[in-house]
Amino acid sequence: RATSAAMLDRIYPMPVGTALWDDADHATVAALVARILPDCGADRALAGRILDSVAQGVGDGWRFAELPDDRAAWSRGLATLDTATGGFVALADPDQDGWLDRIAGGTVGIEEDATRLSPVQMRLWFEDVRAETVRIWMAQPSTMAAIGYDGFAVGGDGPRKQGYTRTGADDPEAWQRPSQERGA
């Protein structure tokens, strides 16, 4: 039931805006999503889920020692990105890519300002941004369906969980959709 509830919750859109994040933050994270996952475009719903996860402190359970806690790192990282680029969202895609390449290389940041991240911190923060973006995206039922994944997301309603009993290639379980239905 807990898994089913979690998956159903991921289907519905997130409310936009929290006390921690404003519309500019959502737009910037959506632009980052478009650069990290180009097939998703500037997905504001995914950006909202990412920011909500950060705001709730869900995360992946660890952080780089050089970074503050996730909420502070994301706030400072987004502020640094916006300041360094003169407005990341307004840049053309190739320019955004260029800035992100420089950030990944550790050459973009703002030293000696407690409200911003240094170049080293920006490199680490951007690594976390990519990991969190992909983690949240992969957790979406629509992503699992698109890639034909039916692993832990299946389960069962009674004491018997379907699980896998067949392990051979091209030998699907009776409860799995045929590969032609999944687009494989």
Contacts in CASP RR format, 6 or more apart in sequence:
PFRMAT RR
TARGET T0000
AUTHOR 0000-0000-0000
METHOD contacts of the structure
MODEL  1
RATSAAMLDRIYPMPVGTALWDDADHATVAALVARILPDCGADRALAGRI
LDSVAQGVGDGWRFAELPDDRAAWSRGLATLDTATGGFVALADPDQDGWL
DRIAGGTVGIEEDATRLSPVQMRLWFEDVRAETVRIWMAQPSTMAAIGYD
GFAVGGDGPRKQGYTRTGADDPEAWQRPSQERGA
3 152 0 8 1.000
3 153 0 8 1.000
3 155 0 8 1.000
7 141 0 8 1.000
7 153 0 8 1.000
10 49 0 8 1.000
10 139 0 8 1.000
10 140 0 8 1.000
10 141 0 8 1.000
11 141 0 8 1.000
11 142 0 8 1.000
13 45 0 8 1.000
14 45 0 8 1.000
14 48 0 8 1.000
14 49 0 8 1.000
14 52 0 8 1.000
16 23 0 8 1.000
16 26 0 8 1.000
16 44 0 8 1.000
16 48 0 8 1.000
17 23 0 8 1.000
17 26 0 8 1.000
17 48 0 8 1.000
17 51 0 8 1.000
18 51 0 8 1.000
18 52 0 8 1.000
18 55 0 8 1.000
20 51 0 8 1.000
20 54 0 8 1.000
20 55 0 8 1.000
20 71 0 8 1.000
20 75 0 8 1.000
21 48 0 8 1.000
21 51 0 8 1.000
21 55 0 8 1.000
24 82 0 8 1.000
24 89 0 8 1.000
25 51 0 8 1.000
25 78 0 8 1.000
26 44 0 8 1.000
26 47 0 8 1.000
26 48 0 8 1.000
26 51 0 8 1.000
27 42 0 8 1.000
27 44 0 8 1.000
27 47 0 8 1.000
27 89 0 8 1.000
28 78 0 8 1.000
28 81 0 8 1.000
28 82 0 8 1.000
28 88 0 8 1.000
28 89 0 8 1.000
29 47 0 8 1.000
29 48 0 8 1.000
29 50 0 8 1.000
29 51 0 8 1.000
29 78 0 8 1.000
30 41 0 8 1.000
30 42 0 8 1.000
30 43 0 8 1.000
30 44 0 8 1.000
30 46 0 8 1.000
30 47 0 8 1.000
31 42 0 8 1.000
31 88 0 8 1.000
31 89 0 8 1.000
31 96 0 8 1.000
32 47 0 8 1.000
32 88 0 8 1.000
32 100 0 8 1.000
32 129 0 8 1.000
32 133 0 8 1.000
33 40 0 8 1.000
33 41 0 8 1.000
33 42 0 8 1.000
33 43 0 8 1.000
33 46 0 8 1.000
33 47 0 8 1.000
33 50 0 8 1.000
33 133 0 8 1.000
33 137 0 8 1.000
34 40 0 8 1.000
34 41 0 8 1.000
34 42 0 8 1.000
34 43 0 8 1.000
34 93 0 8 1.000
35 93 0 8 1.000
35 96 0 8 1.000
35 97 0 8 1.000
35 100 0 8 1.000
36 129 0 8 1.000
36 130 0 8 1.000
36 133 0 8 1.000
36 134 0 8 1.000
37 43 0 8 1.000
37 46 0 8 1.000
37 133 0 8 1.000
37 134 0 8 1.000
37 137 0 8 1.000
40 46 0 8 1.000
40 137 0 8 1.000
46 133 0 8 1.000
46 136 0 8 1.000
46 137 0 8 1.000
46 140 0 8 1.000
49 136 0 8 1.000
49 140 0 8 1.000
50 132 0 8 1.000
50 133 0 8 1.000
50 136 0 8 1.000
51 74 0 8 1.000
53 59 0 8 1.000
53 132 0 8 1.000
53 136 0 8 1.000
54 70 0 8 1.000
54 71 0 8 1.000
54 74 0 8 1.000
54 132 0 8 1.000
55 71 0 8 1.000
57 70 0 8 1.000
57 71 0 8 1.000
59 70 0 8 1.000
59 132 0 8 1.000
59 135 0 8 1.000
60 131 0 8 1.000
60 132 0 8 1.000
60 135 0 8 1.000
63 69 0 8 1.000
63 70 0 8 1.000
63 73 0 8 1.000
63 128 0 8 1.000
64 124 0 8 1.000
64 127 0 8 1.000
64 128 0 8 1.000
66 120 0 8 1.000
66 121 0 8 1.000
66 124 0 8 1.000
67 73 0 8 1.000
67 117 0 8 1.000
67 121 0 8 1.000
67 124 0 8 1.000
67 125 0 8 1.000
67 128 0 8 1.000
68 76 0 8 1.000
70 128 0 8 1.000
73 117 0 8 1.000
73 121 0 8 1.000
73 125 0 8 1.000
73 128 0 8 1.000
74 125 0 8 1.000
74 129 0 8 1.000
76 115 0 8 1.000
76 116 0 8 1.000
76 117 0 8 1.000
76 121 0 8 1.000
76 125 0 8 1.000
77 116 0 8 1.000
77 117 0 8 1.000
77 121 0 8 1.000
77 122 0 8 1.000
77 125 0 8 1.000
79 115 0 8 1.000
79 116 0 8 1.000
80 108 0 8 1.000
80 109 0 8 1.000
80 110 0 8 1.000
80 116 0 8 1.000
80 117 0 8 1.000
80 122 0 8 1.000
81 88 0 8 1.000
81 99 0 8 1.000
81 103 0 8 1.000
81 122 0 8 1.000
82 88 0 8 1.000
83 110 0 8 1.000
83 116 0 8 1.000
84 99 0 8 1.000
84 108 0 8 1.000
84 109 0 8 1.000
84 110 0 8 1.000
85 91 0 8 1.000
85 95 0 8 1.000
85 96 0 8 1.000
85 99 0 8 1.000
88 96 0 8 1.000
88 99 0 8 1.000
91 99 0 8 1.000
99 108 0 8 1.000
100 126 0 8 1.000
102 108 0 8 1.000
103 109 0 8 1.000
103 122 0 8 1.000
103 123 0 8 1.000
103 126 0 8 1.000
104 123 0 8 1.000
104 126 0 8 1.000
104 127 0 8 1.000
105 123 0 8 1.000
106 119 0 8 1.000
106 120 0 8 1.000
106 122 0 8 1.000
106 123 0 8 1.000
107 119 0 8 1.000
108 119 0 8 1.000
108 122 0 8 1.000
109 116 0 8 1.000
109 117 0 8 1.000
109 118 0 8 1.000
109 119 0 8 1.000
109 121 0 8 1.000
109 122 0 8 1.000
110 116 0 8 1.000
110 117 0 8 1.000
110 118 0 8 1.000
111 118 0 8 1.000
111 119 0 8 1.000
117 125 0 8 1.000
137 143 0 8 1.000
138 144 0 8 1.000
141 153 0 8 1.000
144 150 0 8 1.000
144 153 0 8 1.000
148 182 0 8 1.000
148 183 0 8 1.000
148 184 0 8 1.000
150 176 0 8 1.000
150 177 0 8 1.000
151 164 0 8 1.000
154 162 0 8 1.000
154 163 0 8 1.000
154 175 0 8 1.000
155 161 0 8 1.000
155 162 0 8 1.000
155 163 0 8 1.000
156 162 0 8 1.000
162 173 0 8 1.000
162 175 0 8 1.000
163 173 0 8 1.000
164 173 0 8 1.000
165 173 0 8 1.000
166 172 0 8 1.000
166 173 0 8 1.000
172 178 0 8 1.000
172 179 0 8 1.000
END
